[in-house]
Amino acid sequence: MPSKIVRIFTSSTFTDLVILRCLMFNADTGVERNSLMERVYPKIKEYCREKHGLEFQVVDMRWGVRDEATDDHMTTELCLREIKTCQRVSVGPNFVVLLGQKYGYRPVPTLIDAQEFDMIVAAVRQGGAEKDAACLERWYKRDANIVPPV
């Protein structure tokens, strides 16, 4: 049986969250995003239900990513998982992106190939930053159970 759901993932820079928490409303995409949530999406939801018998759902991770996920560097993984869910579930469009002047969230990688990691640590040490190299070695742990090791 075909899906009766239109599920939209709304994406923009995560730094808007910090700005809005500080009650500054000059965020890169905050005004547009709030307008979508308050004015546009309710009308689309009503249209989908009344004209086509569809359920309209919105996923907006700006309000859904907990600090623990950010601390564990899982934000990207959580967002990608939600995007895949929207693609799988939605009978129609599944992604809205708001682009602005900010580069956006750039997390450190959760996994680094072992050979690449060794080269990074060697380059850091060669640059005279032994404390930084030690920090990298404390932060990342080699997983010997995977082939190739990461």
C-alpha positions as CSV (number, residue, x, y, z in Angstrom):
1,M,0.0,0.0,0.0
2,P,1.5,3.4,-1.0
3,S,2.4,5.9,1.7
4,K,-0.1,8.6,2.7
5,I,2.5,10.8,4.2
6,V,4.4,13.8,2.9
7,R,7.4,14.2,5.2
8,I,9.7,17.2,4.8
9,F,13.2,17.6,6.3
10,T,13.9,21.3,6.8
11,S,17.6,22.2,6.7
12,S,19.7,25.3,7.3
13,T,22.7,26.3,9.4
14,F,22.6,25.1,13.0
15,T,24.2,28.3,14.2
16,D,20.8,30.0,14.0
17,L,19.9,28.0,17.1
18,V,22.6,29.7,19.2
19,I,21.6,33.1,17.9
20,L,17.9,32.6,18.6
21,R,18.7,31.3,22.2
22,C,20.4,34.6,22.8
23,L,17.2,36.4,21.6
24,M,18.9,38.0,18.7
25,F,16.6,37.9,15.6
26,N,19.2,38.7,12.9
27,A,19.9,35.0,12.4
28,D,20.9,33.9,8.9
29,T,17.7,31.9,8.2
30,G,15.8,32.1,11.5
31,V,13.1,34.4,10.3
32,E,12.4,32.4,7.2
33,R,12.4,29.1,9.1
34,N,10.0,30.5,11.7
35,S,7.7,31.8,8.9
36,L,7.7,28.3,7.4
37,M,6.7,26.7,10.7
38,E,4.1,29.3,11.7
39,R,2.5,30.3,8.4
40,V,3.4,28.1,5.5
41,Y,3.6,24.6,6.8
42,P,0.1,24.8,8.5
43,K,-1.5,25.8,5.2
44,I,0.3,22.9,3.4
45,K,-0.8,20.5,6.1
46,E,-4.4,21.6,5.7
47,Y,-4.1,21.4,1.8
48,C,-2.6,17.9,1.9
49,R,-5.3,16.6,4.3
50,E,-8.3,18.2,2.6
51,K,-7.4,17.9,-1.1
52,H,-5.4,14.6,-1.1
53,G,-6.0,12.8,2.1
54,L,-2.3,13.0,3.0
55,E,-0.6,13.6,6.3
56,F,2.0,16.4,6.1
57,Q,4.9,16.0,8.6
58,V,7.8,18.4,9.1
59,V,11.2,17.4,10.6
60,D,13.2,20.4,11.8
61,M,16.3,19.3,13.7
62,R,17.0,22.9,14.8
63,W,14.7,22.2,17.8
64,G,15.3,18.4,17.9
65,V,19.1,17.9,18.4
66,R,20.0,17.5,22.1
67,D,23.2,18.8,23.5
68,E,24.3,15.2,24.2
69,A,24.2,14.4,20.5
70,T,26.3,17.5,19.7
71,D,28.8,16.6,22.4
72,D,29.1,13.1,21.0
73,H,29.5,14.5,17.5
74,M,26.4,12.6,16.3
75,T,24.5,15.6,14.8
76,T,25.5,14.8,11.2
77,E,24.6,11.1,11.7
78,L,21.2,12.0,13.2
79,C,20.4,14.4,10.4
80,L,21.4,12.0,7.7
81,R,19.2,9.3,9.3
82,E,16.2,11.6,9.4
83,I,16.8,12.6,5.8
84,K,16.8,8.9,4.8
85,T,13.6,8.4,6.7
86,C,11.9,11.3,5.0
87,Q,13.1,9.9,1.6
88,R,11.7,6.5,2.4
89,V,8.4,7.5,4.0
90,S,7.4,10.5,1.9
91,V,5.1,10.0,-1.1
92,G,6.1,13.5,-2.4
93,P,8.8,16.1,-1.7
94,N,11.1,15.3,1.2
95,F,13.7,18.0,1.6
96,V,13.7,21.8,2.0
97,V,17.0,23.7,2.4
98,L,17.4,27.4,3.3
99,L,20.7,28.8,2.1
100,G,22.3,31.9,3.5
101,Q,25.6,33.6,4.1
102,K,26.9,31.2,6.8
103,Y,29.0,28.2,6.1
104,G,27.2,26.2,8.7
105,Y,28.0,23.3,11.1
106,R,31.4,21.7,10.4
107,P,31.9,18.8,12.9
108,V,35.1,16.9,13.4
109,P,34.8,13.5,11.9
110,T,33.6,10.6,14.1
111,L,35.7,8.1,12.1
112,I,39.2,8.6,10.5
113,D,40.9,5.9,8.5
114,A,43.9,4.6,10.6
115,Q,46.5,5.4,8.0
116,E,45.2,8.9,7.5
117,F,45.0,9.4,11.3
118,D,48.7,8.3,11.7
119,M,49.7,10.9,9.0
120,I,47.7,13.6,10.7
121,V,49.3,12.9,14.1
122,A,52.8,12.8,12.5
123,A,52.2,16.1,10.8
124,V,51.0,17.7,14.1
125,R,54.1,16.4,15.9
126,Q,56.4,17.6,13.1
127,G,54.8,21.0,13.5
128,G,55.9,21.0,17.1
129,A,52.5,20.6,18.7
130,E,53.1,17.6,20.9
131,K,50.2,18.5,23.2
132,D,47.8,18.6,20.3
133,A,49.0,15.2,19.0
134,A,48.5,13.7,22.5
135,C,45.0,15.2,22.5
136,L,44.2,13.6,19.2
137,E,45.4,10.3,20.5
138,R,43.2,10.6,23.6
139,W,40.1,11.6,21.6
140,Y,40.3,9.0,18.9
141,K,40.7,5.3,19.6
142,R,41.8,2.7,17.1
143,D,39.1,0.1,16.3
144,A,41.0,-3.1,15.6
145,N,37.8,-5.0,15.0
146,I,37.0,-3.4,11.6
147,V,38.7,-4.0,8.3
148,P,40.5,-1.8,7.5
149,P,41.1,-0.4,11.0
150,V,39.8,3.1,11.7
